[in-house]
Amino acid sequence: MKQIKHEPKPLMTARLQAEARQALAKRSNQSRFLDIAASKDRSWEPVGRLAG
């Protein structure tokens, strides 16, 4: 039976953060805009002429 080698937590955290940054760097500006818009509440939505 093979023994699983565990990675130390600080190294695992650094690796996962690097992978996340790399994945997020490939995103387009449009998807970033939609993420920001989804995180805000309705009071941030445009009204009047801007709400087209």
C-alpha positions in Angstrom: 0.0 0.0 0.0 1.4 3.4 -1.0 1.7 6.1 1.7 0.3 9.5 0.7 2.8 12.3 1.0 1.2 15.3 2.6 2.3 18.8 1.7 3.0 21.2 4.5 0.1 23.7 4.9 2.1 26.9 4.1 3.4 25.3 0.9 -0.1 24.0 0.0 -1.6 27.5 0.6 1.1 29.2 -1.6 0.5 26.7 -4.4 -3.3 27.1 -4.3 -3.0 30.9 -4.3 -0.6 30.8 -7.3 -3.1 28.5 -9.1 -6.0 30.8 -8.3 -4.1 33.9 -9.5 -3.2 32.1 -12.7 -6.8 31.1 -13.3 -8.1 34.6 -12.6 -5.5 36.2 -14.8 -7.1 34.4 -17.8 -10.5 35.9 -17.3 -11.9 38.7 -19.5 -12.8 42.2 -18.2 -16.5 41.4 -18.9 -16.6 38.5 -16.4 -14.9 40.6 -13.8 -17.4 43.4 -14.3 -20.3 40.8 -13.9 -18.7 39.5 -10.7 -18.5 42.9 -9.2 -22.0 43.7 -10.2 -23.3 40.5 -8.6 -21.6 41.2 -5.4 -23.3 44.6 -4.9 -26.9 45.1 -3.7 -29.7 46.7 -5.7 -28.9 50.2 -4.5 -25.9 50.2 -6.8 -27.9 49.5 -9.9 -28.3 52.4 -12.4 -31.6 54.2 -12.8 -33.1 56.4 -15.4 -31.1 56.9 -18.7 -28.2 54.7 -17.4 -30.5 51.7 -16.9 -30.7 50.9 -20.6 
